[in-house]
Amino acid sequence: MITVHCSSAEGITVTGTSRADGSNKLLGNRSKGGLGLKWGSHIDAWYVPHSRDRHNSLNRARVEEIATRLRGAGFTVEVEYSDQTRTAEARETELYERADARADAYTGFARNAARRSDTHRETARAATAGIPLGQPILLGHHSQRRHERALERSDNHTRKAIAEGDRAAHWAGRANAAAHLEEHRKNPGVTRRRIERLEEQLRRVQRAIDGTPPPGRRRWYGEPMPATGEHLDRLQHDKAQLADEIAHWGAIIAQAEAEGVKIWGPDDFQRGDFVLYSGTWWEIKRVNKKTLTVPWGHLGIGRTIMRFADAYNRHGQLSTDTDTLPYDKVQGHMSAADAAEKFPPPAAV
């Protein structure tokens, strides 16, 4: 009996198959006619990639597609649905633990590659150690072939040393990224952008539950059609999961703020102030709910301060082009008076 299991905590998995029953041709590589599942040796089952802990994990259409294909090939299939979920905190904890394990493994790969690079480099030096520097190869001399073989061996090991050095740098970079994953995900700027995306998804799910149109749509044909039945259950599941994630990341922001990290917002700025971003102070034209309106970014490249009065385009005309800077990318604030004192504007000619 083959079982197709679907839950938010485990994703979509297929158990009960064997290597010789032919199910791998139905479930495996799409390019070979399969359904695109992958084999997980650590769980001894087939699984749908990226189906775990997703807001659309309860994908019944995908489950039924898998079950139908297997039944059509003569297999006996049982389908199981579960409302089992994991909290955002539990998911993040597991993610960081796996990242730490990857960092350790990648560090080992980098160390081994560096050791092999050193070995090849020493072998390359030893191959030509008996040939004095600058000594020519005497054509026709009994030493010609010996010297040529030594140089070939040295060149071969030098190339291998370079390749292993590149491999060591690659794995070292992967190890560094894995080791700093938690720091990156908890960065206040990254976290605030994640919360905004989650809140937008939550609003979209709520509109689907209520059967209301997206904001800004002028025409809406027919009466509102609230979700019902299985569709409603799936949306309610997604809503609860999104709310849990927003609460989790909101607590991370609150903790960062309590530890002294400045969380910038509209109340910190006013028109005429200057905001620091990417090494340049930008004059603020407008303070919006989610962004600051500043001069066009291309005009401020390489400048310490960028005022609207200095924003001339390539034709020598005063430019009115603007950009918007999200609050999560703000790196500093300076009032107009402080900017005039620290960076006096050029005297008028």
N, C-alpha and C positions, 0 to 999 in steps of 0.2 A: 504494500500500500504506500503510495506517494502522498505526502501531506504538503499542501501549500498554506503557509502560515503568514498572516498579515497583522502587524501591530506597529504602533509608533515606536515602541522601545526597541524592537528587533528588526523592523522593516519587513520586507517581503522575502521569505525564505522558502526553499523547497527541500524537503528531507525525504529519506526513504528510497533514494535512487542508488544504483550501483554502477560500477565502471563498465559492465558488460551488457547493460540492458538497453543501450542505444538512446537513453534520454539526453545524453550530453549533446547529441546532434540537434535535438529540439530546443534545448535550453541555452546552448552556448553562443558562439560568435554569430553576430547578425550577418556578416559577410558570407557565411556558409549556410544561411537559412535558419539560424537559431533565433531565439528571443532576446539575446543580449544579456543573459544572466552570467555571473561569474562564479567560479568555484572557490569557496572559502575553506581551505584545509583546517583552519583554526576552529571552525564551527562544524565541519564535516557536513556541509550543505551548500546548495546553490543559493545565491542571493541577488536581488536587484540592486545594482550600484546606486548609492546616494538615496536609498529609500528609508534609511533609519533616521529617526528623530527629525523628520521633515514635517512641515505643516500639512502636506498632502500625503502623509504616509498611508492613510487608509484609502488606498487607490484600488477600489473594488474592480474597476474596469481592467486594470492590469492583472489583478489576481485571476479574474475570470478568463482572460486571454490565455494565461499560462495553463490553467486547468483544462480549458477547451482543447488546446493544442495537445496536451498529454493524453486526454481521453480519446481524442481522434486517432492517436497512435496505438490505442489498445490498452493503455495503462489505467489502473484503478486509482482514482484521485479523490482525496478528501480535502475540503477547504475549511480553514479555521480562521476566524477573526477574533481579535482581542483588543480591548480598550486600554491595555497596559501602556503606560507612559513613564517617562523619566523627567525629573525636574531639570531646569536649566543648570542649576548648580551641580547636579550629578553628572550631567553631560559634559560640562566644562572641566570638572575634576578629572574625569576619564580622559578627556582630550589632552590635558596637561601631562597626565601620567604617561600617555602614549608618546607625547612629544619628548619627554625626558628619556624614555627608552630609545627613541630614534636618535636623540642627540648622543647618547652613549654609544650606540651602534655606529653611527656615522663618524664619531671621533675615532673609534677603532679602525674603521676603513681608512680614514685619513692617515692615521699613524702607520698602518701597514704599507700604504702606498708610499709614504715618505721614506720608510725604511728600505723599500725596494728601490726607490730612486737613488738613495745614497749608495746602495750596493752596486747598482749599475754604473754610477759615476766613479766609484772606486775601481771597478773592473776596467772601465775605459781608461783611467789613468795608468793602471798597471799594465795594460796592453802595450802602451807606448813608452813605458818607463825605460826600456833598454835602448831607445833611439834618442840620441842627443838632439836637442832643439836646433833646428837649422840644417841638420845633416841631410843632404840630397839623397834621393834614391838613385843608385848607380845602375843604369840600364845594362843588362847583360851580366851584371855581377851576381855572384852566388847568393848575396844578401837581398837581392831585389824582391823575390817572392815572399821572403820572411817579413820584410818591412811592409809590403803591400797587405799581407794578411793581418799584421798588427794594426795597421791603420783602419782596415775594414772593420775589425773587431771593435776598435775604439769608437768608430763612428756609429756602429750598430748599438753599442751599449749607451752611448751618449744620447741617441734618439730615444731609447727606452727610458733613460733617466728623465728626460724632458717630459715624456708622456706620463710617467708615473708622478712627476711633480705636479703636472696639471690635474691629474686624478686626485692627488692629495688636496690640492686647493679646492677642487669641486666638493669633496666630502667635508672639508673643513667649513666651507660656506653653508652646506646643508646642516651641519651640526650646530653652527652658530644660530641659524634661523630657527631650528627646533628648540634650542635652549632658551631663546628669547620670545617664544610664541606667547606665553602667558603675559609677558610684559607688553607685547604688541597689542594683544586683544583687549587688555585692560587700560590701554592708553586713553585718556579722557576724550581726545579728539576722535579717535576711531570709535570709541564707545558711543559718543553722542550721535555720530552718523549712523551707527547701527540701530540705535533707538529710534531715530527718525524713520529709517526704513521699516522697522517693525511696527511702528505706529501707523504708517501708511498701509501696511498689509492688514493691520487690525481694522482700520476704517473700511478697507475693501471687503473684508470678510463680513463686517457688520452690515454693509450695504447689501451684500448678497443674502444675508439672513432676512433683512427687512424688505428686500425687493425694491429698493430705491435706486434711482439713477445716480451716476457719478456727479459730483459737483461741476457746475458749468454747462451741463447738457441742457439745452433749451427745449428740446422736444422729447417727449416720453409718451410713446403710443401705448394705449391700454392701461388697465388698472395695475397698481403695484402687485407683484407676485412674490410674496414671502416664500422662503425655502420651506420644504416639508419633507417628512419621511427620512430616508437614508441620506439625502443631500443635506438636510438640516443637521442630522447627527454629525456628519463629517465637518460641517462648518462650525458647529459648537465645539467640536474637538479642537479644531484649528484655533478658534478664538481663545479657548482656555490655555492652549500652549503658548500662543503669542503673548497673552497677558502675563503668564509666568516668566517669559523671557524678558519682557519690558521691566517687570518688577526686579528681576535679578540684576540687569544692567543698570537700572536706576539706582540700586543700592551701591553698585561699584562707583558710580559718579558721586553719590553722596559721601562715600568713604574717602574718595580722592579730595573732595572739597573740604572735608573735615581735617584732612592731613595738610591742608594749606595750598592745594592746587587751585589756581584761579580759573573759574569757569566763566568765560566771557558771555555777555548778553547785551541786549539793546540798551539796558539801563546804564551801561558803562560808557556810552559814547553819545556824542552830539555832533551836529553838523559843524564842520570846520576843524574838528579834532583830527589827529593823525593816528593811524594804526600800523603796527609793525608786522610785516609779512615777508618772508624770504629775503631778509636783509635790507629791505627798503621801507621807509615810512611813507604811507599813502594818505593823502588828504581825503577826508570823508565828505561826500556830497549829500548822502542820504543815509539815515539809520532805519533799516527795515526790520521786520520781525525776525527773519532768519539770516539776513545778510547785511553787509555794509556796501554801499555804492562808492566805488573809488575810480580813479582814472584808469584808462585802458592799460592792462598789464604790460603789453608790448612796449609802451612808451617809457616804462620805468626801468627797463633792463639796465643794470649797471649803475643805477643812481642810488644815492643814499636817501634822498627825500624826493617825493613826487607830488608837486602841487598842480592843481588844475591850471594855474596861470602859466605853468611850464610845459603843458601838454601840447606840444606842436607836432603835427604830423609831418610826413616826408615832403609835403608841398610847402612847408613853412607856415601853415595855417593853424590857428588855435583849434585843437581837437576837442570835440564834445563826446567822443566815444568813451564809454565807461565799462567797468567790470564789476562783478559782485564777489565779495569775499565772505564766506561762511564764518560764523563765530567760532567754530571748532578749529579754524586755522589761524586765528589771531595769536600773535606772539608778543604783543605789547601795546601800550596805549600812551599817547602824549597829547596834552592839550595844545590848542593853537598858540597860546602865549608861550608855552615852553618850547614849541617848535620854532617860533620866531626868534627866541633868544638863543637857542642851541644851533639853529641853521638859519641865519639871517638871509632873507631873500636878496637877490642881487639888486643893486641900485639901478633905478630906471635911467636909461641913456637919453 
